[in-house]
Amino acid sequence: MESETKNERQYFSRQVAYLYGNTRVALVSNLLLAPITAWLLSNLGVQANEYLLTWLALIFFVVLIRFITAYLYKKQNKTSTVLFFYYKLFIVYAIITGSLWGVTPWFFATAEQPEVAVVLVFVIGGLVSGATATMSVLPKVYFSYMLSILLPVIAWFVLQGTTFHYVITVMLLLSIIGFATASLTYNKILLHSFDLTDKVLKQKVEVEEASNAKSTFLSNMSHELRTPLNAILGFSQLITLNKDEANKRTLEHAAEIMSAGEYLLSLIDDLLEISAIEAKKVDLNIEPLKPCQIIDECLLLIKAASIEKLNISIEYNKSECSGITMLADPLRIKQILVNICSNACKYNKQNGSIAINCEIIDDTYCRISISDTGLGIPQKKQADIFTSYERLGKEHTDIQGTGLGLIITKQLLHAMDGDIGFKSEEGKGSCFWVDLPLAKIK
């Protein structure tokens, strides 16, 4: 372990875990390849055929022991001593397994049967090549395995003394260089990937901590932000109430202060809302609800502010909603529907209309659809509809908004196991729908 490089020492526990995590692939390969090789050798009529079953049994026994060792490794407390023990044990098993494959020419091949030698070279080459991905994470392991296979094979080919066998010997020696180069390259790639993973995880933690700190700060600032703003609105209201003492210009200025203050208050509310959601400080009270009752309450809330101002007509088939019971937080679903209905009014045309419908989807969800005859959303901007602070080009109009309403709506719906979707055509209007789970009727 002392001879490991600095990076290897840094990632030693992860490298050992990688070894044992991928050992199943190598072991299954041995289980499949060993009987196939034995069958091929048997059909080629090799000498010492009586040793095939013994060799096959030894391969299976070693594979079984390695499976048991991998299982025991998973159960161990990964101290440095334990890791080093299992690392050395893996090297021992790699040498034993490699040697069992490496001695095959000595038992099953002869100079008179070159086809047997060719089969064994292909099988052994495949094993060594496949091990590059599973063992190169620690080069000592891979080199131990590779050399324990190839050196006995090379020795056998050298001793045969024919031109054919010398050619195979040269090829095997060159393959050692190729396998070694590939292993060292793969090792560098793995260590670099470990390094990048650590950096990404560290940055992710830092970003999450910063985001949580921001969300927690904002969610805890509710009182501090609202108190001075409520004072501003309160004094503005006092000025407008004392009409006898205030001149027309003062009243106009007070009205502007109130309008700006109310808009600022809505912005603060949205910021606090989304911060509370991100900080997971939103408490939900899920209960069975009738959508028709919630819709009625929402229409009352937006009627004076939006519907009457633009002379918007409402088409609402209450009967189709009355027979449905959904699961939702009553306060939050009302907030969601008010937001969507308000948008349908704000971005509608003068004398436009809104249609509200309910339906059951896949016997699982209640879908409440809200359609309008308004401005619609341009196709190129539809991908940004649920992006924070994105107002899709309406930020330069006199229509007030924060660009947070729909993202808050989406997150609240997801918290209630629901979802939101829409379709829109520029100049022809939009249809937004919310899906919420149906209540199970006992």
C-alpha positions in Angstrom: 0.0 0.0 0.0 2.9 2.3 0.7 3.9 2.1 -3.0 0.5 3.3 -4.2 0.5 6.8 -5.8 -0.9 9.8 -4.0 -4.2 9.6 -6.0 -4.5 5.8 -5.3 -4.0 6.3 -1.6 -6.7 9.1 -1.7 -9.2 6.8 -3.5 -8.1 3.4 -2.1 -11.4 2.6 -0.5 -13.3 3.5 -3.6 -10.9 1.5 -5.8 -11.4 -1.6 -3.7 -15.2 -1.1 -3.7 -15.0 -0.8 -7.5 -13.0 -4.1 -7.7 -15.5 -6.0 -5.7 -18.5 -4.2 -7.2 -17.4 -5.4 -10.7 -16.1 -8.8 -9.8 -19.5 -10.4 -10.4 -19.2 -9.6 -14.1 -15.8 -11.3 -14.3 -17.0 -14.3 -12.3 -20.1 -14.8 -14.4 -17.8 -14.6 -17.5 -15.6 -17.4 -16.0 -18.7 -19.5 -15.3 -19.9 -19.2 -18.9 -16.5 -19.4 -20.6 -15.1 -22.4 -18.7 -17.7 -25.0 -19.8 -17.7 -23.7 -23.3 -13.9 -24.0 -23.5 -14.1 -27.5 -22.0 -16.7 -28.5 -24.6 -14.6 -27.1 -27.4 -11.5 -28.9 -26.2 -13.4 -32.1 -25.8 -14.7 -31.9 -29.3 -11.2 -31.2 -30.6 -10.1 -34.5 -29.2 -7.4 -33.1 -27.0 -5.0 -35.4 -25.1 -5.4 -35.6 -21.3 -9.1 -35.4 -21.8 -9.5 -36.9 -18.3 -8.2 -33.6 -16.8 -11.0 -31.5 -18.3 -13.5 -32.2 -15.5 -10.9 -31.6 -12.8 -9.9 -28.3 -14.3 -13.5 -27.3 -14.8 -14.3 -28.2 -11.1 -11.4 -26.1 -9.9 -12.6 -23.1 -11.9 -16.1 -23.4 -10.4 -14.7 -23.9 -6.9 -12.5 -20.7 -7.2 -15.4 -18.7 -8.6 -17.6 -19.9 -5.7 -15.0 -18.9 -3.1 -14.7 -15.4 -4.8 -18.5 -15.0 -4.7 -18.5 -15.7 -1.0 -15.6 -13.3 -0.5 -17.4 -10.6 -2.3 -20.4 -11.1 -0.2 -18.4 -11.0 3.0 -16.6 -7.8 1.8 -20.0 -6.1 1.5 -20.8 -6.9 5.2 -17.5 -5.7 6.6 -16.8 -2.4 8.3 -14.5 -0.8 5.8 -11.5 0.1 8.0 -8.1 0.6 6.4 -6.9 -2.8 7.7 -10.0 -4.6 6.3 -9.6 -2.8 3.0 -6.0 -3.7 2.7 -6.7 -7.4 3.6 -9.4 -7.7 0.9 -7.2 -5.9 -1.6 -4.4 -8.5 -1.1 -6.9 -11.3 -1.1 -8.2 -10.1 -4.4 -4.7 -10.3 -5.8 -4.3 -13.9 -4.6 -7.6 -14.9 -6.2 -6.6 -13.1 -9.4 -3.3 -15.1 -9.5 -5.1 -18.4 -8.8 -7.8 -17.8 -11.4 -5.3 -16.6 -14.0 -3.0 -19.6 -13.3 -5.8 -22.1 -13.9 -6.4 -20.5 -17.3 -2.7 -20.1 -18.0 -1.8 -23.8 -17.5 -4.4 -25.0 -20.0 -1.9 -25.4 -22.9 0.3 -27.5 -20.7 -2.5 -30.0 -20.1 -4.6 -29.8 -23.2 -2.5 -28.7 -26.2 0.2 -30.4 -28.2 2.5 -29.3 -31.1 0.6 -31.6 -33.3 -2.7 -29.9 -32.7 -2.2 -26.2 -33.5 -6.0 -25.6 -33.6 -6.2 -26.3 -29.9 -3.5 -23.7 -29.2 -5.4 -21.2 -31.4 -8.6 -21.8 -29.5 -6.9 -21.3 -26.1 -5.1 -18.1 -27.3 -8.5 -16.6 -28.3 -10.1 -17.6 -25.1 -7.2 -16.3 -22.9 -7.0 -13.1 -24.9 -10.7 -12.4 -24.4 -10.3 -13.0 -20.6 -7.4 -10.7 -20.3 -9.0 -8.0 -22.4 -12.3 -8.2 -20.5 -10.5 -7.9 -17.2 -9.1 -4.5 -18.2 -12.3 -2.7 -17.4 -12.9 -4.6 -14.1 -9.4 -4.8 -12.6 -7.5 -1.7 -13.9 -8.8 0.4 -11.1 -5.8 -1.0 -9.2 -3.0 -1.8 -11.6 -1.3 -4.4 -9.3 -4.4 -6.5 -9.4 -4.7 -6.4 -13.2 -1.0 -7.1 -13.8 -1.1 -10.0 -11.4 -4.0 -11.5 -13.3 -2.6 -10.8 -16.7 0.8 -12.2 -16.1 -0.4 -15.3 -14.3 -2.4 -16.1 -17.4 0.0 -15.1 -20.2 3.4 -16.1 -18.8 2.6 -19.9 -18.5 1.1 -19.7 -22.0 4.1 -17.9 -23.5 6.4 -20.4 -21.8 4.5 -23.3 -23.4 4.6 -21.8 -26.9 8.4 -21.1 -26.6 9.1 -24.7 -25.7 7.3 -26.1 -28.7 10.2 -24.9 -31.0 8.2 -24.4 -34.2 7.9 -21.3 -36.4 4.1 -21.3 -35.8 4.6 -21.3 -32.1 7.3 -18.7 -32.2 4.9 -16.4 -34.1 2.2 -16.9 -31.5 4.8 -16.2 -28.8 5.7 -12.8 -30.4 2.0 -11.9 -30.7 1.5 -12.7 -27.0 4.5 -10.7 -25.9 3.2 -7.7 -28.0 -0.2 -8.2 -26.4 1.3 -7.9 -22.9 2.6 -4.4 -23.9 -0.9 -3.5 -25.4 -2.8 -4.8 -22.4 -0.4 -3.0 -19.9 -0.8 0.3 -21.8 -4.6 0.0 -22.0 -4.7 -0.9 -18.2 -2.6 2.1 -17.2 -4.6 4.5 -19.4 -7.9 3.1 -18.0 -6.6 3.5 -14.5 -5.8 7.2 -15.2 -9.3 7.7 -16.6 -10.9 6.1 -13.6 -8.9 8.1 -11.1 -9.8 11.3 -13.0 -13.4 10.4 -13.0 -13.2 9.9 -9.2 -11.7 13.3 -8.9 -14.3 15.0 -11.1 -17.1 13.2 -9.2 -15.8 14.5 -5.8 -15.6 18.0 -7.2 -19.1 17.9 -8.6 -20.5 16.5 -5.4 -18.7 19.1 -3.4 -20.0 21.9 -5.6 -23.5 20.4 -5.4 -23.4 20.4 -1.6 -22.1 24.0 -1.6 -24.9 25.1 -3.9 -27.6 23.2 -1.9 -26.3 24.7 1.3 -26.3 28.2 -0.2 -29.8 27.7 -1.6 -31.1 26.3 1.7 -29.5 29.2 3.6 -31.1 31.7 1.2 -34.5 30.0 1.5 -34.3 29.7 5.3 -33.3 33.4 5.5 -36.2 34.6 3.4 -38.8 32.3 5.0 -37.7 33.7 8.4 -37.9 37.3 7.3 -41.7 37.4 6.8 -42.3 39.6 9.8 -39.4 41.9 9.2 -40.3 42.5 5.6 -44.1 42.9 6.1 -44.0 45.3 9.1 -42.6 48.4 7.4 -44.5 47.7 4.2 -47.8 47.4 6.1 -47.0 50.7 7.8 -46.5 52.4 4.4 -49.8 51.0 3.2 -51.6 51.9 6.4 -50.5 55.6 6.2 -51.5 55.7 2.5 -55.0 54.4 3.4 -55.2 57.1 6.1 -54.5 59.8 3.6 -57.1 58.5 1.2 -59.7 58.3 4.0 -59.2 61.9 5.0 -60.4 63.3 1.6 -61.5 66.5 3.1 -58.0 67.4 4.3 -56.1 66.1 1.3 -56.1 67.7 -2.1 -56.6 65.9 -5.4 -52.9 65.6 -6.1 -52.1 64.2 -2.7 -54.9 61.6 -3.1 -53.5 60.6 -6.5 -50.0 60.2 -5.0 -51.4 58.2 -2.1 -53.2 55.9 -4.6 -50.0 55.3 -6.4 -48.2 54.5 -3.1 -50.9 52.0 -2.3 -50.8 50.4 -5.7 -47.0 50.1 -5.6 -47.1 48.9 -2.0 -49.7 46.2 -2.8 -47.6 45.0 -5.7 -44.5 44.9 -3.6 -46.4 43.0 -0.9 -47.5 40.4 -3.5 -43.9 40.1 -4.7 -42.7 39.6 -1.1 -45.5 37.0 -0.6 -44.4 35.1 -3.6 -40.7 35.2 -2.6 -41.5 34.0 0.8 -43.8 31.3 -0.6 -41.2 29.9 -3.0 -38.5 30.1 -0.3 -40.7 28.2 2.2 -41.3 25.5 -0.5 -37.6 25.2 -1.2 -36.8 25.1 2.5 -39.5 22.3 2.9 -41.3 24.4 5.4 -44.8 24.1 3.8 -47.2 22.1 5.9 -50.0 20.4 3.9 -53.3 19.2 5.3 -54.5 16.7 2.6 -58.2 15.9 2.8 -61.1 14.9 0.5 -62.6 18.0 -1.2 -65.3 18.7 -3.7 -63.8 20.7 -6.6 -67.1 22.6 -7.2 -67.0 24.1 -3.7 -63.4 25.2 -4.2 -64.1 26.7 -7.6 -67.1 28.7 -6.2 -64.9 30.2 -3.5 -62.2 31.1 -6.0 -64.6 32.8 -8.4 -65.9 35.0 -5.6 -62.3 36.0 -4.8 -61.4 37.1 -8.3 -64.7 38.5 -9.4 -64.4 42.0 -8.3 -60.7 42.4 -9.1 -60.6 40.8 -12.5 -63.8 39.5 -14.0 -65.9 42.7 -13.7 -63.0 44.9 -14.8 -62.7 43.3 -18.2 -66.3 42.2 -18.4 -65.2 38.5 -18.5 -67.9 35.9 -18.8 -67.6 32.6 -17.0 -68.7 29.3 -18.4 -68.8 26.8 -15.6 -70.6 23.4 -15.7 -70.9 22.9 -12.0 -72.8 19.6 -12.3 -69.9 17.8 -13.9 -67.7 18.8 -10.9 -70.2 18.0 -8.2 -69.9 14.2 -8.4 -66.1 14.2 -8.0 -64.0 14.1 -4.8 -60.3 14.9 -4.9 -57.5 14.9 -2.3 -55.8 18.2 -1.7 -55.0 20.9 0.9 -58.0 23.2 0.8 -55.9 26.4 1.4 -53.3 25.5 -1.3 -55.7 24.3 -4.0 -57.7 27.5 -3.5 -54.4 29.5 -3.9 -53.5 27.5 -7.0 -56.9 27.9 -8.7 -57.1 31.6 -7.8 -53.7 32.1 -9.4 -54.6 30.3 -12.6 -58.0 32.0 -12.8 -56.5 35.4 -12.2 -54.0 34.8 -15.0 -56.9 33.8 -17.3 -58.5 37.1 -16.5 -55.4 39.4 -16.6 -54.2 38.1 -19.9 -57.7 37.9 -21.5 -59.3 40.3 -23.9 -62.0 42.8 -23.1 -65.4 41.0 -23.1 -63.5 37.7 -23.3 -64.6 34.4 -21.6 -63.3 31.8 -19.3 -64.4 28.1 -19.3 -64.0 25.9 -16.2 -64.4 22.1 -16.5 -63.9 19.0 -14.4 -63.2 15.5 -15.6 -61.8 12.2 -14.3 -58.5 11.0 -15.9 -57.6 7.3 -15.9 -59.8 6.7 -12.9 -57.0 8.2 -10.9 -57.0 11.9 -11.1 -59.4 14.8 -11.0 -58.6 17.3 -13.8 -59.7 20.9 -13.4 -59.3 22.8 -16.7 -59.4 26.6 -17.0 -59.5 27.9 -20.6 -59.5 31.5 -21.7 -59.9 33.5 -25.0 -57.0 35.7 -24.2 -53.6 36.6 -25.7 -52.2 33.1 -25.7 -48.5 32.2 -25.3 -46.0 32.3 -28.2 -44.7 28.8 -29.2 -41.1 29.9 -28.6 -41.8 31.0 -25.1 -43.8 28.0 -23.9 -40.8 26.1 -22.7 -40.1 28.8 -20.2 -43.6 28.9 -18.7 -42.6 27.2 -15.4 -39.3 29.2 -15.1 -38.9 31.4 -12.0 -39.3 35.2 -12.7 -40.1 34.5 -16.3 -43.1 36.6 -17.5 -42.9 35.7 -21.2 -42.6 39.2 -22.5 -45.3 40.7 -20.3 -42.8 42.4 -18.0 -42.9 45.5 -20.1 -46.7 45.8 -20.0 -49.0 47.4 -17.4 -50.1 43.9 -16.3 -48.6 43.3 -12.9 -47.0 40.0 -11.9 -43.9 38.5 -10.3 -43.2 35.6 -12.6 -43.4 33.2 -9.6 -47.0 32.2 -9.6 -46.9 29.2 -11.9 -43.6 27.8 -10.5 -45.2 28.0 -7.0 -48.3 26.4 -8.3 -46.3 23.5 -9.9 -44.3 22.9 -6.8 -47.4 22.9 -4.5 -49.1 20.5 -6.8 -46.2 18.1 -6.8 -46.2 18.3 -3.0 -49.8 17.1 -3.2 -49.0 14.3 -5.7 -50.6 16.3 -8.4 -49.4 18.0 -11.6 -50.1 20.9 -14.0 -50.1 21.2 -17.8 -51.2 23.5 -20.5 -51.8 24.1 -24.2 -51.8 27.5 -25.8 -52.0 29.2 -29.2 -50.9 32.8 -29.7 -53.9 35.1 -30.2 -56.5 32.4 -29.5 -56.1 31.8 -25.8 -54.7 29.2 -23.3 -56.0 26.2 -21.4 -54.3 25.3 -18.1 -55.2 22.2 -16.1 -54.4 20.8 -12.7 -54.5 17.1 -11.9 -55.1 15.9 -8.3 -55.6 12.4 -6.9 -59.1 11.2 -6.6 -60.3 10.3 -3.1 -60.9 6.6 -2.5 -64.5 6.0 -1.7 -64.9 3.5 1.1 
